[in-house]
Amino acid sequence: MMNILVTSGARYLGSHTYIALLEAGHSVIIAENLSNIKNETVMEIRDIADKKLLFTRLM
């Protein structure tokens, strides 16, 4: 198991990468600035992952 940081993790490619890494057994943190991202999108990623979402907001 590795600790992995996924930048732009709330966008299309980043969110799919996040899910795939979780399914592979890795510990993953999302870093995102949330520009043009709806709160619902982040909640949907959390629901799909079915795990607590580790998220860092970039400024």
SEZABA-801829 format. One record per atom (N, C-alpha, C): residue number from 0; atom name; x, y, z. Coordinates in Angstrom, 3 decimals, padded with zeros to 6 digits. Example, Ala and Ser with C-alpha at 12.3 -4.5 7.8 and 13.67 -1.06 7.14 Angstrom:
<rec num="0" atomo="N" px="013.190" py="-005.690" pz="007.800"/>
<rec num="0" atomo="CA" px="012.300" py="-004.500" pz="007.800"/>
<rec num="0" atomo="C" px="013.200" py="-003.300" pz="007.800"/>
<rec num="1" atomo="N" px="012.850" py="-002.250" pz="007.080"/>
<rec num="1" atomo="CA" px="013.670" py="-001.060" pz="007.140"/>
<rec num="1" atomo="C" px="012.900" py="000.030" pz="007.870"/>
This chain:
<rec num="0" atomo="N" px="000.841" py="-001.177" pz="000.000"/>
<rec num="0" atomo="CA" px="000.000" py="000.000" pz="000.000"/>
<rec num="0" atomo="C" px="000.885" py="001.239" pz="000.000"/>
<rec num="1" atomo="N" px="000.523" py="002.200" pz="-000.837"/>
<rec num="1" atomo="CA" px="001.260" py="003.454" pz="-000.934"/>
<rec num="1" atomo="C" px="000.342" py="004.612" pz="-000.575"/>
<rec num="2" atomo="N" px="000.933" py="005.711" pz="-000.100"/>
<rec num="2" atomo="CA" px="000.210" py="006.961" pz="000.095"/>
<rec num="2" atomo="C" px="000.377" py="007.774" pz="-001.172"/>
<rec num="3" atomo="N" px="-000.741" py="008.191" pz="-001.782"/>
<rec num="3" atomo="CA" px="-000.694" py="008.868" pz="-003.064"/>
<rec num="3" atomo="C" px="-001.518" py="010.150" pz="-003.008"/>
<rec num="4" atomo="N" px="-000.973" py="011.223" pz="-003.594"/>
<rec num="4" atomo="CA" px="-001.670" py="012.493" pz="-003.714"/>
<rec num="4" atomo="C" px="-002.137" py="012.642" pz="-005.158"/>
<rec num="5" atomo="N" px="-003.440" py="012.870" pz="-005.337"/>
<rec num="5" atomo="CA" px="-004.002" py="013.072" pz="-006.675"/>
<rec num="5" atomo="C" px="-004.409" py="014.536" pz="-006.783"/>
<rec num="6" atomo="N" px="-003.739" py="015.286" pz="-007.662"/>
<rec num="6" atomo="CA" px="-004.123" py="016.672" pz="-007.883"/>
<rec num="6" atomo="C" px="-005.267" py="016.714" pz="-008.883"/>
<rec num="7" atomo="N" px="-006.090" py="017.733" pz="-008.762"/>
<rec num="7" atomo="CA" px="-007.298" py="017.867" pz="-009.582"/>
<rec num="7" atomo="C" px="-008.176" py="016.626" pz="-009.455"/>
<rec num="8" atomo="N" px="-008.262" py="016.118" pz="-008.251"/>
<rec num="8" atomo="CA" px="-008.970" py="014.874" pz="-008.003"/>
<rec num="8" atomo="C" px="-010.475" py="014.962" pz="-008.055"/>
<rec num="9" atomo="N" px="-011.036" py="016.160" pz="-008.140"/>
<rec num="9" atomo="CA" px="-012.490" py="016.288" pz="-008.230"/>
<rec num="9" atomo="C" px="-012.937" py="016.482" pz="-009.673"/>
<rec num="10" atomo="N" px="-012.037" py="016.375" pz="-010.592"/>
<rec num="10" atomo="CA" px="-012.369" py="016.504" pz="-012.009"/>
<rec num="10" atomo="C" px="-012.483" py="015.103" pz="-012.614"/>
<rec num="11" atomo="N" px="-012.798" py="015.020" pz="-013.879"/>
<rec num="11" atomo="CA" px="-013.111" py="013.728" pz="-014.498"/>
<rec num="11" atomo="C" px="-011.967" py="012.719" pz="-014.370"/>
<rec num="12" atomo="N" px="-010.812" py="013.035" pz="-014.894"/>
<rec num="12" atomo="CA" px="-009.702" py="012.071" pz="-014.852"/>
<rec num="12" atomo="C" px="-009.205" py="011.830" pz="-013.433"/>
<rec num="13" atomo="N" px="-009.107" py="012.899" pz="-012.658"/>
<rec num="13" atomo="CA" px="-008.627" py="012.761" pz="-011.290"/>
<rec num="13" atomo="C" px="-009.527" py="011.906" pz="-010.429"/>
<rec num="14" atomo="N" px="-010.835" py="012.073" pz="-010.581"/>
<rec num="14" atomo="CA" px="-011.764" py="011.288" pz="-009.763"/>
<rec num="14" atomo="C" px="-011.726" py="009.807" pz="-010.143"/>
<rec num="15" atomo="N" px="-011.591" py="009.520" pz="-011.436"/>
<rec num="15" atomo="CA" px="-011.492" py="008.123" pz="-011.857"/>
<rec num="15" atomo="C" px="-010.177" py="007.499" pz="-011.385"/>
<rec num="16" atomo="N" px="-009.113" py="008.282" pz="-011.409"/>
<rec num="16" atomo="CA" px="-007.823" py="007.811" pz="-010.897"/>
<rec num="16" atomo="C" px="-007.918" py="007.541" pz="-009.403"/>
<rec num="17" atomo="N" px="-008.571" py="008.439" pz="-008.679"/>
<rec num="17" atomo="CA" px="-008.770" py="008.290" pz="-007.239"/>
<rec num="17" atomo="C" px="-009.480" py="006.975" pz="-006.909"/>
<rec num="18" atomo="N" px="-010.570" py="006.708" pz="-007.603"/>
<rec num="18" atomo="CA" px="-011.336" py="005.483" pz="-007.356"/>
<rec num="18" atomo="C" px="-010.495" py="004.244" pz="-007.672"/>
<rec num="19" atomo="N" px="-009.785" py="004.254" pz="-008.790"/>
<rec num="19" atomo="CA" px="-008.960" py="003.102" pz="-009.179"/>
<rec num="19" atomo="C" px="-007.858" py="002.844" pz="-008.163"/>
<rec num="20" atomo="N" px="-007.249" py="003.906" pz="-007.659"/>
<rec num="20" atomo="CA" px="-006.187" py="003.738" pz="-006.659"/>
<rec num="20" atomo="C" px="-006.743" py="003.201" pz="-005.346"/>
<rec num="21" atomo="N" px="-007.918" py="003.677" pz="-004.941"/>
<rec num="21" atomo="CA" px="-008.554" py="003.142" pz="-003.730"/>
<rec num="21" atomo="C" px="-008.853" py="001.656" pz="-003.893"/>
<rec num="22" atomo="N" px="-009.388" py="001.288" pz="-005.054"/>
<rec num="22" atomo="CA" px="-009.718" py="-000.114" pz="-005.299"/>
<rec num="22" atomo="C" px="-008.476" py="-000.995" pz="-005.319"/>
<rec num="23" atomo="N" px="-007.324" py="-000.410" pz="-005.652"/>
<rec num="23" atomo="CA" px="-006.064" py="-001.150" pz="-005.645"/>
<rec num="23" atomo="C" px="-005.461" py="-001.227" pz="-004.245"/>
<rec num="24" atomo="N" px="-006.120" py="-000.599" pz="-003.266"/>
<rec num="24" atomo="CA" px="-005.680" py="-000.716" pz="-001.883"/>
<rec num="24" atomo="C" px="-004.771" py="000.395" pz="-001.391"/>
<rec num="25" atomo="N" px="-004.637" py="001.461" pz="-002.143"/>
<rec num="25" atomo="CA" px="-003.765" py="002.562" pz="-001.749"/>
<rec num="25" atomo="C" px="-004.506" py="003.576" pz="-000.892"/>
<rec num="26" atomo="N" px="-003.751" py="004.343" pz="-000.126"/>
<rec num="26" atomo="CA" px="-004.286" py="005.458" pz="000.636"/>
<rec num="26" atomo="C" px="-004.126" py="006.698" pz="-000.224"/>
<rec num="27" atomo="N" px="-005.246" py="007.392" pz="-000.502"/>
<rec num="27" atomo="CA" px="-005.229" py="008.469" pz="-001.485"/>
<rec num="27" atomo="C" px="-005.794" py="009.753" pz="-000.878"/>
<rec num="28" atomo="N" px="-005.123" py="010.861" pz="-001.166"/>
<rec num="28" atomo="CA" px="-005.588" py="012.187" pz="-000.780"/>
<rec num="28" atomo="C" px="-005.821" py="012.987" pz="-002.055"/>
<rec num="29" atomo="N" px="-006.942" py="013.702" pz="-002.108"/>
<rec num="29" atomo="CA" px="-007.255" py="014.562" pz="-003.246"/>
<rec num="29" atomo="C" px="-006.835" py="015.989" pz="-002.911"/>
<rec num="30" atomo="N" px="-006.129" py="016.637" pz="-003.843"/>
<rec num="30" atomo="CA" px="-005.812" py="018.056" pz="-003.743"/>
<rec num="30" atomo="C" px="-006.516" py="018.764" pz="-004.900"/>
<rec num="31" atomo="N" px="-007.298" py="019.771" pz="-004.570"/>
<rec num="31" atomo="CA" px="-008.129" py="020.422" pz="-005.592"/>
<rec num="31" atomo="C" px="-008.356" py="021.874" pz="-005.197"/>
<rec num="32" atomo="N" px="-008.381" py="022.781" pz="-006.162"/>
<rec num="32" atomo="CA" px="-008.662" py="024.177" pz="-005.859"/>
<rec num="32" atomo="C" px="-010.148" py="024.512" pz="-005.953"/>
<rec num="33" atomo="N" px="-010.950" py="023.607" pz="-006.422"/>
<rec num="33" atomo="CA" px="-012.403" py="023.706" pz="-006.484"/>
<rec num="33" atomo="C" px="-012.923" py="024.800" pz="-007.406"/>
<rec num="34" atomo="N" px="-012.098" py="025.317" pz="-008.300"/>
<rec num="34" atomo="CA" px="-012.620" py="026.287" pz="-009.265"/>
<rec num="34" atomo="C" px="-013.494" py="025.527" pz="-010.264"/>
<rec num="35" atomo="N" px="-014.681" py="026.006" pz="-010.463"/>
<rec num="35" atomo="CA" px="-015.661" py="025.403" pz="-011.380"/>
<rec num="35" atomo="C" px="-016.090" py="023.988" pz="-010.966"/>
<rec num="36" atomo="N" px="-015.984" py="023.664" pz="-009.700"/>
<rec num="36" atomo="CA" px="-016.414" py="022.358" pz="-009.190"/>
<rec num="36" atomo="C" px="-017.591" py="022.579" pz="-008.234"/>
<rec num="37" atomo="N" px="-018.664" py="021.853" pz="-008.431"/>
<rec num="37" atomo="CA" px="-019.819" py="021.940" pz="-007.546"/>
<rec num="37" atomo="C" px="-019.599" py="021.055" pz="-006.322"/>
<rec num="38" atomo="N" px="-020.176" py="021.457" pz="-005.191"/>
<rec num="38" atomo="CA" px="-020.083" py="020.645" pz="-003.975"/>
<rec num="38" atomo="C" px="-020.655" py="019.253" pz="-004.196"/>
<rec num="39" atomo="N" px="-021.683" py="019.170" pz="-005.051"/>
<rec num="39" atomo="CA" px="-022.306" py="017.874" pz="-005.317"/>
<rec num="39" atomo="C" px="-021.314" py="016.903" pz="-005.956"/>
<rec num="40" atomo="N" px="-020.406" py="017.425" pz="-006.752"/>
<rec num="40" atomo="CA" px="-019.415" py="016.575" pz="-007.412"/>
<rec num="40" atomo="C" px="-018.522" py="015.893" pz="-006.378"/>
<rec num="41" atomo="N" px="-018.075" py="016.653" pz="-005.398"/>
<rec num="41" atomo="CA" px="-017.221" py="016.092" pz="-004.345"/>
<rec num="41" atomo="C" px="-018.001" py="015.044" pz="-003.552"/>
<rec num="42" atomo="N" px="-019.258" py="015.318" pz="-003.258"/>
<rec num="42" atomo="CA" px="-020.076" py="014.362" pz="-002.514"/>
<rec num="42" atomo="C" px="-020.324" py="013.089" pz="-003.324"/>
<rec num="43" atomo="N" px="-020.482" py="013.211" pz="-004.630"/>
<rec num="43" atomo="CA" px="-020.663" py="012.035" pz="-005.482"/>
<rec num="43" atomo="C" px="-019.415" py="011.160" pz="-005.490"/>
<rec num="44" atomo="N" px="-018.246" py="011.778" pz="-005.526"/>
<rec num="44" atomo="CA" px="-016.997" py="011.012" pz="-005.481"/>
<rec num="44" atomo="C" px="-016.911" py="010.253" pz="-004.163"/>
<rec num="45" atomo="N" px="-017.260" py="010.925" pz="-003.071"/>
<rec num="45" atomo="CA" px="-017.249" py="010.276" pz="-001.759"/>
<rec num="45" atomo="C" px="-018.205" py="009.092" pz="-001.720"/>
<rec num="46" atomo="N" px="-019.388" py="009.269" pz="-002.285"/>
<rec num="46" atomo="CA" px="-020.378" py="008.193" pz="-002.285"/>
<rec num="46" atomo="C" px="-019.920" py="007.005" pz="-003.132"/>
<rec num="47" atomo="N" px="-019.315" py="007.279" pz="-004.286"/>
<rec num="47" atomo="CA" px="-018.818" py="006.205" pz="-005.145"/>
<rec num="47" atomo="C" px="-017.695" py="005.443" pz="-004.459"/>
<rec num="48" atomo="N" px="-016.807" py="006.180" pz="-003.801"/>
<rec num="48" atomo="CA" px="-015.672" py="005.549" pz="-003.122"/>
<rec num="48" atomo="C" px="-016.136" py="004.765" pz="-001.901"/>
<rec num="49" atomo="N" px="-017.278" py="005.173" pz="-001.326"/>
<rec num="49" atomo="CA" px="-017.820" py="004.537" pz="-000.128"/>
<rec num="49" atomo="C" px="-016.799" py="004.539" pz="001.012"/>
<rec num="50" atomo="N" px="-016.015" py="005.598" pz="001.075"/>
<rec num="50" atomo="CA" px="-015.020" py="005.768" pz="002.139"/>
<rec num="50" atomo="C" px="-014.976" py="007.239" pz="002.517"/>
<rec num="51" atomo="N" px="-014.361" py="007.507" pz="003.660"/>
<rec num="51" atomo="CA" px="-014.144" py="008.882" pz="004.041"/>
<rec num="51" atomo="C" px="-013.193" py="009.523" pz="003.026"/>
<rec num="52" atomo="N" px="-013.591" py="010.670" pz="002.512"/>
<rec num="52" atomo="CA" px="-012.822" py="011.357" pz="001.490"/>
<rec num="52" atomo="C" px="-011.731" py="012.204" pz="002.146"/>
<rec num="53" atomo="N" px="-010.476" py="011.929" pz="001.826"/>
<rec num="53" atomo="CA" px="-009.360" py="012.730" pz="002.300"/>
<rec num="53" atomo="C" px="-009.112" py="013.802" pz="001.251"/>
<rec num="54" atomo="N" px="-009.327" py="015.047" pz="001.651"/>
<rec num="54" atomo="CA" px="-009.387" py="016.129" pz="000.664"/>
<rec num="54" atomo="C" px="-008.641" py="017.336" pz="001.195"/>
<rec num="55" atomo="N" px="-007.808" py="017.939" pz="000.353"/>
<rec num="55" atomo="CA" px="-007.117" py="019.180" pz="000.692"/>
<rec num="55" atomo="C" px="-007.489" py="020.224" pz="-000.346"/>
<rec num="56" atomo="N" px="-007.951" py="021.373" pz="000.117"/>
<rec num="56" atomo="CA" px="-008.321" py="022.445" pz="-000.803"/>
<rec num="56" atomo="C" px="-007.107" py="023.323" pz="-001.067"/>
<rec num="57" atomo="N" px="-006.753" py="023.472" pz="-002.334"/>
<rec num="57" atomo="CA" px="-005.653" py="024.335" pz="-002.733"/>
<rec num="57" atomo="C" px="-006.180" py="025.729" pz="-002.963"/>
<rec num="58" atomo="N" px="-005.410" py="026.712" pz="-002.598"/>
<rec num="58" atomo="CA" px="-005.798" py="028.111" pz="-002.813"/>
<rec num="58" atomo="C" px="-005.048" py="028.691" pz="-003.972"/>
